[in-house]
Amino acid sequence: MKLTFAKGDIDAAPKGYMRVRLVEEPRGTKRLVREGEVTWLELGAGKAGELTRRRFVVLCRSIVRAARKFKAKKIALQFDKTPQLFKG
C-alpha cells in the first residue's frame, strides 16, 4: 500500500478513497459504514486519555491492516478530525 500525504479536509477526498474515522470505542473495533457513495472504515482507538505513543504506532498499523482486510486501494485519514484522542 502506498502512502501519500496531502493537506485538506477528508470530506474532499477523491472518489475511490476509503475514508478512515477513529472512534472512541474499544481498540479492535472495525466496521465499514456506507454514507451515500462514501465508504467509511471506523476503527476503535480506545479511550482518549489512554492513547500513548506506543498505542498510536499500534493504531497506525491497525489502520493499514484493516484497510487491506477490506480491500481498500486508497485511504484518506485526517487526524485532526478526532482531536479529543490526541490531547496528550
C-alpha positions in Angstrom: 0.0 0.0 0.0 1.4 3.4 -1.0 1.1 6.2 1.5 0.6 9.7 0.2 0.2 12.8 2.5 -1.9 15.8 1.5 -3.4 18.8 3.2 -7.1 19.3 3.1 -10.4 18.1 4.5 -11.2 14.4 4.4 -14.6 15.2 3.0 -12.8 16.5 -0.1 -11.0 13.1 -0.7 -11.5 12.0 -4.3 -13.9 9.2 -5.2 -12.4 5.8 -4.7 -10.8 6.6 -1.4 -12.0 4.8 1.7 -12.2 7.3 4.5 -10.9 6.3 8.0 -12.7 7.6 11.1 -11.2 7.0 14.5 -13.9 6.4 17.2 -13.6 6.3 20.9 -14.7 2.7 21.2 -12.7 -0.4 22.4 -9.5 -1.0 20.5 -10.0 -3.7 17.8 -13.4 -2.4 16.8 -13.6 -2.4 13.0 -16.6 -1.8 10.8 -17.5 -0.4 7.4 -20.1 2.3 7.2 -21.6 3.5 3.9 -22.9 7.0 3.7 -24.3 7.6 0.2 -21.4 6.9 -2.2 -18.8 7.3 0.5 -17.4 4.3 2.5 -16.0 4.9 6.0 -13.8 2.5 7.9 -14.4 3.1 11.6 -11.7 1.9 13.9 -11.9 1.9 17.7 -8.9 3.8 19.2 -9.9 3.2 22.9 -10.4 6.0 25.4 -8.9 9.3 24.7 -6.8 9.5 27.8 -5.2 6.1 27.1 -3.5 7.0 23.8 0.2 6.8 24.2 3.0 7.0 21.7 3.2 3.2 21.6 -0.6 2.8 21.2 -0.5 5.4 18.4 2.0 3.3 16.5 -0.1 0.2 17.0 -3.2 2.2 15.9 -1.4 3.2 12.6 -0.6 -0.4 12.0 -4.2 -1.4 12.6 -5.4 1.2 10.1 -3.2 -0.4 7.4 -4.2 -3.9 8.3 -7.9 -3.1 8.4 -7.7 -1.2 5.0 -6.0 -4.3 3.5 -8.6 -6.6 5.0 -11.4 -4.6 3.5 -9.5 -4.4 0.2 -9.1 -0.6 0.1 -6.7 0.5 -2.6 -6.6 4.1 -1.2 -7.5 5.5 2.2 -8.0 9.0 3.5 -7.3 9.8 7.1 -7.5 13.1 8.9 -6.1 13.0 12.4 -7.4 16.4 13.5 -11.0 15.3 12.9 -10.6 13.4 16.3 -8.7 16.0 18.4 -10.0 14.5 21.7 -7.9 11.4 21.0 -4.7 13.4 20.6 -4.8 15.8 23.5 -1.9 14.1 25.4 
